[in-house]
Amino acid sequence: MYADMVTARYYEERLQEEYLEGKQPKFDISAGPIPGELHLAAGQEAAAVGVCHHLRDDDVVTAPHRPHHVAIAKGVDLNRMTAEIFGRETGLGRGKGGHMHLFDPDVNFACSGIIAQGCPPAAGAGLAAKKRNTDSVAVAYLGEGAVDQGGFLESLNFAAVHDLPVVFVVEDNDWAISMPQERVTDVEFASKRADGFEMAGVHVDRDDAVAVYEAAAEAVGRARDGNGPTVLSVQVHRRMGHFMGDPQSYRSDEDQEAAMDRDSIERMAAHLRDHGVDDEAMAEIREDAHARVDDAIAWAKDQPKPDAESAYEDVFTNPPSGVTDTEPEFDLAETGGEGE
Amino acid sequence: MTVDRELTMSRAVVEAIGTEMRENDEVFYMGEDVADYGGIFDSTQGLLEEFGYDRIMDVPISETAYLGAAVGAAQQGMRPIAELMFVDFFGVAMDQIYNQMAKNTYMSGGSVSVPMVLTTAVGGTYSDAAQHSQTLYGTFAHLPGMKVVVPSTAYDAKGLMHNAIRDDDPVVYMYHKRLMGLGWLPSPTGPKTPVPEAEYTIPFGRADVKREGADATVVTLGLHVHRALDAAATLAEEGIDCEVIDLRTLVPLDRETVIESVEKTGRLVVVDEDYRSFGLTGEIVSSVAEEALDALEAVERVAMPDVPIPYARELETEVMPAAADIEAAVRNVQ
């Protein structure tokens, strides 16, 4: 878990550097090697690893627009994810999806840039598992700002009434862009929403990966054993703006500093130290993680840009006659993907 | 009257909203991040300080609830302005938009009116991929019951916003992100125009001939007005004289101005950042064919091909209509 946490954090730091290239001194969102919006998840790693470390490749995860930490914890191919973020031909979506829309069917990972809209498909994956009588589970990640969406609330009811193997993980970073939680809901924790659907709800009040892991063991176990869904809310913190370029003028310095002080990775390191892991071993883990990230970024930047004509491909899996579509020309097995 | 000051489109929109709110206590604004943030696309910048949270309302991320609440308040006679941050998010609340906001007047036999404005950001050009880059003019103009406004300059934006707020029907006001004058998403030079301080309205259903010409009629709206004007400038050097028509509103649609122009030029190019099939380009071409077939010598459509908008810059550039595509289309119809 520590390895994935430091990988995710360093990955975000490196993406930030790459993203800002060409956007300085004047920030222009359409300039630089990574254009478009970029939503970073630094500070939310505990929610990703604490849950995903219970999951297998056949378990399904749907992530929201802030997906990298969850993707890393789920085992998404780091090289091809990075190539996608750089808009390259060998990216997970051949350069068509970008950072908010990452799909890796090998590990059953998907994303949506629309708030809470990963919840219904997660319920659907749970439904498929139930119908096929397998023990795979589905996990929908969403932010605390998303819990007022119909897509979330309707999915809770659907999952509850059908006893589906779904865990709804609410990453509570206190901010829905510029809106603090108390201005958008009177419900203290998202897990309390579960009460209204007669389903299990659990809140972890600190960004402690071990505490999340323990709570998730119960939630994922409940789903895997056929005992229905859970809402698991996890207090995390948002170290950055909502997106890169967000001036955060709505946010007080104290709140920002408090978020920076609460470092789940430091907490995890302290836990490991208490359990006899020495600093040297942790430094090695960090070095490996950094090397893996640097390699992925270097590999991605070296990948070919998509041929403009490929814009017309992939609209359909089975293109109607007259519609342009072809198979990808490269062999995925030879893309240097990690294949883990 | 000469006007010295120039405004960005966002400032012009905000000025109109502020004026209407000052004059009418029944006007209020609801949306995500519209208060402290001032709107992600600067659509409410500075309004919170004057009007407070009661009238510049941040809302939960619950489009069904707050867009539907705008419908309900409007049916009570208030004049809400509700912002859908990106038009791409329409799907989570489409029932309230399509089945309630747009239809209640008709289904009530005219006994109910819904005097609200739905503002929303449209457009790509900055690699934000398929869920954050659409224009969807056709989606909103297709179903009856909503007036649909698409300004291309600050001057038009202000006059159209005054008109939208005062209109007794639901108005969908679609502004292109690339035209707003955002610090982080530079605009072309065209949309920043002189804007009078005094209030004025631009009636719906009157297209604006942004450039007069004799050889071809280019019909478009939004960002692509500026791309068409760029194309026209290049073509003028080759001796091709384009007329550029900015539709400004889709519902009502000023077919007359388009037809008159085609009767003069005989050649029609329609440019749209929305998808090609079943949309605006087909509507304009068929309208001209119905009314002025004899005058019509050649037609070209320049639009987003029928693919979701891709992320990578090379791919988005490929599908996004550019000035060069418009130039090529105009040459083809000569």
Interface residues (C-beta under 8 A of the other chain):
Chain A: K26 F27 D28 I29 S30 P35 G36 E37 E84 G87 R88 G91 G93 G95 K96 G97 G98 M100 H101 S112 G113 I114 I115 A116 Q117 G145 A146 D148 Q149 G150 G151 A176 I177 S178 M179 R183 V184 T185 G245 S249 Y250 K305 P306 D307 A308 E309 S310 A311 Y312 V315
Chain B: E32 D33 A35 D36 Y37 I40 D58 V59 P60 I61 S62 T64 A65 D88 F89 G91 V92 T125 Y126 S127 D128 A129 A130 Q131 H132 G183 W184 L185 P186 P305 D306 V307 P308 P310 Y311 A312 R313 E314 L315 E316 T317 E318 V319
